[in-house]
Amino acid sequence: MSIFKSLGAHTSANTALLMRNLYFVRAAFALVWALGVFSLIKMPALVPFLLILYPAFDAGSSFYDAYVHRASKNTLAQTTNGAISFLTVLAVLVVISMGVPAILRVFGIWAILTGGIEFVTAIRRWKELRGQAVLVFGGAVSVLAGSFFIASAGQPTAGLSSLAGYALMGSWQFLVSALRLIKQGRQNT
């Protein structure tokens, strides 16, 4: 019997397993992305690819999250987050040639909007999954980081390394959330 068949009768256990896996993938992606930005910052030809890839991956992750939670019929936050991330891809494509300040502003707006959604969604999921405390914190940090990106965009020292730091924070947050879901799964069995 496959793990999915054995969990089929336990929707919340199946959801927790799928979310744990998604959190691990998101943690790994954010870590690799941040390392890529740090290492490619001196190779400007490759940086636009990374700047487009991050919100595109976030859009895909959000739509997958909505798919995982489709049974609850309450996926507005995830689909909205996915749509905002997709629009961010388009915005990055538009401003990529305008320089770092424009890119920081786009990422700032994106971080504020998606961080707010993450914060609210994690609070709503608290009873079902319980491994959401770090995501509540992460949503709040995203709003603050987005505000910082916008405020620092006009500074002469503004650079893309702050985006890599933000991704590293996201990697940590998703890793801790995945580990908390593992702990919760062990406690439930």
C-alpha positions in Angstrom: 0.0 0.0 0.0 1.4 3.4 -1.0 1.9 6.1 1.6 -0.7 8.3 -0.3 -3.3 5.5 -0.2 -2.7 4.9 3.5 -3.0 8.7 4.2 -6.0 9.0 1.9 -8.5 8.7 4.7 -6.5 11.2 6.8 -6.7 14.4 4.7 -4.9 16.5 7.3 -2.0 14.0 7.5 -1.7 13.9 3.7 -1.8 17.7 3.6 0.9 17.9 6.3 3.1 15.5 4.3 2.6 17.4 1.1 3.3 20.7 2.8 6.3 19.4 4.5 7.7 18.3 1.2 6.9 21.7 -0.4 8.6 23.5 2.5 11.8 21.4 2.0 11.8 22.1 -1.7 11.2 25.8 -1.1 14.0 25.9 1.5 16.5 24.3 -0.9 15.5 26.5 -3.8 15.8 29.7 -1.7 19.2 28.6 -0.5 20.5 27.8 -4.0 19.0 31.0 -5.3 20.7 33.2 -2.7 24.0 31.5 -3.3 23.5 32.0 -7.0 22.9 35.8 -6.5 25.9 36.1 -4.2 28.2 34.3 -6.7 26.8 35.8 -9.9 26.5 39.4 -8.7 29.8 40.1 -10.6 28.3 38.4 -13.7 25.4 40.7 -14.6 24.4 38.7 -17.7 23.1 35.9 -15.5 21.4 37.9 -12.7 18.3 38.8 -14.7 17.5 35.1 -15.0 17.7 34.7 -11.3 15.6 37.8 -10.7 12.8 36.3 -12.9 13.2 32.8 -11.5 12.5 33.6 -7.9 9.0 35.1 -8.2 8.2 32.5 -10.9 9.1 29.7 -8.5 7.1 31.3 -5.8 4.1 31.5 -8.1 4.4 27.8 -8.9 4.8 27.0 -5.2 1.7 29.0 -4.3 -0.4 27.4 -7.0 0.8 24.0 -5.8 -0.1 25.0 -2.2 -3.6 25.9 -3.4 -3.9 22.5 -5.2 -2.9 20.7 -2.0 -5.5 22.6 0.0 -8.2 22.3 -2.7 -10.4 20.1 -0.5 -10.8 22.9 2.0 -12.2 25.1 -0.8 -10.4 28.0 0.9 -7.5 28.6 -1.5 -8.0 32.3 -2.1 -4.8 33.3 -0.3 -2.6 30.8 -2.2 -4.0 31.7 -5.6 -3.8 35.4 -4.8 -0.2 34.9 -3.8 0.5 33.0 -7.0 -1.1 35.7 -9.1 0.9 38.4 -7.3 4.2 36.4 -7.9 3.3 35.9 -11.5 2.7 39.7 -11.9 6.0 40.2 -10.2 7.7 38.2 -12.9 6.1 40.5 -15.5 7.1 43.6 -13.5 10.7 42.4 -13.2 10.8 41.9 -17.0 9.6 45.5 -17.5 12.1 47.1 -15.0 15.1 44.9 -15.4 16.8 47.4 -17.7 16.0 50.3 -15.4 18.6 49.2 -12.8 18.9 48.1 -9.2 16.6 50.7 -7.6 13.6 49.7 -9.8 14.3 46.0 -9.2 14.4 46.6 -5.4 11.1 48.5 -5.5 9.4 45.7 -7.4 10.8 43.1 -5.0 9.8 45.3 -2.1 6.2 45.6 -3.2 6.1 41.8 -3.9 7.6 41.0 -0.4 5.1 43.3 1.3 2.0 41.8 -0.5 3.1 38.2 -0.3 4.4 38.5 3.3 1.0 39.9 4.4 -0.7 37.0 2.7 1.7 34.5 4.3 1.2 36.0 7.7 -2.6 35.8 7.5 -2.6 32.3 5.9 -0.3 30.9 8.6 -2.5 32.2 11.4 -5.5 30.6 9.7 -3.8 27.2 9.4 -2.5 27.2 12.9 -5.1 24.8 14.3 -4.8 22.3 11.5 -1.0 22.2 11.0 0.5 23.9 14.1 3.9 24.1 12.4 3.1 27.6 11.3 4.7 29.8 13.9 7.8 30.4 11.8 5.6 31.3 8.8 3.8 33.9 10.9 7.2 35.3 11.8 8.4 35.0 8.1 5.3 36.9 6.8 6.0 39.7 9.2 9.7 39.7 8.2 8.7 39.8 4.6 6.6 42.9 5.1 9.5 44.6 7.0 12.1 43.5 4.4 9.9 44.7 1.5 9.7 48.1 3.2 13.5 48.1 3.6 13.9 47.3 -0.1 11.7 50.2 -1.1 13.4 52.6 1.4 16.9 51.6 0.4 16.2 51.7 -3.4 17.2 55.3 -3.6 20.5 54.9 -1.7 23.7 55.0 -3.7 24.9 51.8 -2.0 21.7 49.9 -2.9 22.5 46.4 -4.2 21.0 43.1 -4.9 22.8 41.3 -2.1 19.9 42.3 0.2 17.6 40.2 -1.9 20.0 37.2 -1.3 19.8 37.8 2.4 16.1 37.9 2.2 16.1 34.5 0.3 18.4 33.0 3.0 15.9 34.1 5.7 13.1 32.4 3.6 15.2 29.3 3.3 15.6 29.1 7.0 11.9 29.7 7.6 10.7 27.0 5.2 13.3 24.5 6.6 12.2 25.1 10.2 8.5 24.8 9.2 9.1 21.5 7.4 10.9 20.1 10.5 8.1 21.2 12.7 5.6 19.3 10.5 7.8 16.2 10.9 7.7 16.6 14.6 3.9 17.1 14.5 3.5 14.0 12.4 5.4 11.9 14.9 3.3 13.3 17.8 0.1 12.4 15.9 1.1 8.8 15.4 
